[in-house]
Amino acid sequence: MKLGIVGLPNVGKSTLFNAITGTANAQAANYPFCTIEPNNGIVAVPDERLDKLSEYWNTDKKTPAVVEFVDIAGLVKGASKGAGLGNKFLGLIRECDAIIHVVRCFDNDQIMHVVEDANKAAAVDPAGDIECIDLELIFADIEHVDNRIAKQGKAAKTGNKAAKEEMALLEPLKAHLEEGKSARTFTFDAANDAHQQLWRELGLLSAKPIIYACNMDDDGVADPEANNYYQIVKKLAEGEDAQVLPICAKTEEELSDLDDEEKELFMEELGLAESGLDRLIKASYSLLGLISFLTDGKKECRAWTIKRGTKAPQAAGKIHSDFERGFIRAQVIAYDDLKAADFDYVAVRGKGQQRTEGKEYVVNDGDIIEFLFNV
């Protein structure tokens, strides 16, 4: 999973990126962390279930699921026309599964709020900031759709059925975008296979799932519902099925410098049950409809990320294509059943809680699975 962090200058975007990637590095030495480039970081997905299984097995190797964060720089008004690092920015967004849009939700006269001119301070305006970035994505999408229409329009006029089918989606989509509305809010016939295929091919930037990370000060994040800026973002998000996450990038940065014990005490003082990283990853999984299943043993305990609704053979294919091709059956234990039995595998099997599942089984979050296959 790749998440692109975007935002206008001085909203706390890079501070948040540095904090969450630094936090992952400090949390535990055996969690993988690496810097791919200065603006890319891979962090482990915190998973207590995997930790418990690894502890039980005293496993040789623990492999968590991972998330790649991309700190996408260069966004200013006019990015769709190449302003700032516009073209690079848009290319990086296209590669991401979802967008984390950092929105400034705090007042501070010492930190200039920039929208268009780096030498000119602007008032803090979450709605305006969101609109600014959305419009840059929409403008890029309009150009993309226009190019497709120019290509398919000619074919449609000659009676080409496939082209006419595409135009039936492209023309109302263009009208929708030209009204300043993101592709996330555009609806089409999902039962139409041709339209579904076209939608995937278009890869529209403004169609990307989005989390609005409301960057607040300490007082704001302690009681986000009392923050007027947060309420503005929350209302906007409701209209496009987006998620909203209150967070304090400065606090996350401070947490990243602490060891586990100090971090726990600091979070207690702030009244935080989870770090921003944990909450951000959970929100991302929920937004994208992702879950994890587990494989366990002395050699390795591992978490695997799949789409909710994935059937057993396709889940097996995440491990190796041969597992899917030669799938026979899956031996499944629900993590909660194993935990309730104090990780006594014999007791779980004795109660009939290890199930044999076939090709139609839909994998659940937290399933511990052993796949049997033959190729």
HELIX and SHEET records of a PDB file:
HELIX    1   1 LYS A   13  GLN A   27  1                                  15    
HELIX    2   2 GLU A   48  TRP A   57  1                                  10    
HELIX    3   3 ALA A   79  LYS A   81  5                                   3    
HELIX    4   4 GLY A   86  GLU A   95  1                                  10    
HELIX    5   5 PRO A  126  LYS A  157  1                                  32    
HELIX    6   6 LYS A  161  GLU A  178  1                                  18    
HELIX    7   7 ALA A  183  THR A  185  5                                   3    
HELIX    8   8 ASP A  193  LEU A  202  1                                  10    
HELIX    9   9 LEU A  205  ALA A  207  5                                   3    
HELIX   10  10 ASP A  218  ALA A  222  1                                   5    
HELIX   11  11 PRO A  224  ALA A  226  5                                   3    
HELIX   12  12 ASN A  228  GLU A  238  1                                  11    
HELIX   13  13 ALA A  249  LEU A  255  1                                   7    
HELIX   14  14 ASP A  260  LEU A  270  1                                  11    
HELIX   15  15 GLY A  276  LEU A  288  1                                  13    
HELIX   16  16 ALA A  312  ILE A  319  1                                   8    
HELIX   17  17 SER A  321  ARG A  325  1                                   5    
HELIX   18  18 TYR A  335  ALA A  340  1                                   6    
HELIX   19  19 TYR A  345  GLY A  350  1                                   6    
SHEET    1   A 7 CYS A  34  THR A  35  0                                        
SHEET    2   A 7 ASN A  40  ALA A  44 -1                                        
SHEET    3   A 7 VAL A  66  ASP A  71 -1                                        
SHEET    4   A 7 LYS A   2  VAL A   6  1                                        
SHEET    5   A 7 ALA A  98  ARG A 104  1                                        
SHEET    6   A 7 ILE A 210  ASN A 215  1                                        
SHEET    7   A 7 GLN A 243  ILE A 247  1                                        
SHEET    1   B 3 LYS A  62  THR A  63  0                                        
SHEET    2   B 3 CYS A 301  LYS A 307  1                                        
SHEET    3   B 3 LEU A 290  THR A 295 -1                                        
SHEET    1   C 3 GLN A 354  GLU A 357  0                                        
SHEET    2   C 3 PHE A 327  ALA A 334 -1                                        
SHEET    3   C 3 ASP A 367  PHE A 373 -1                                        
END                                                                             
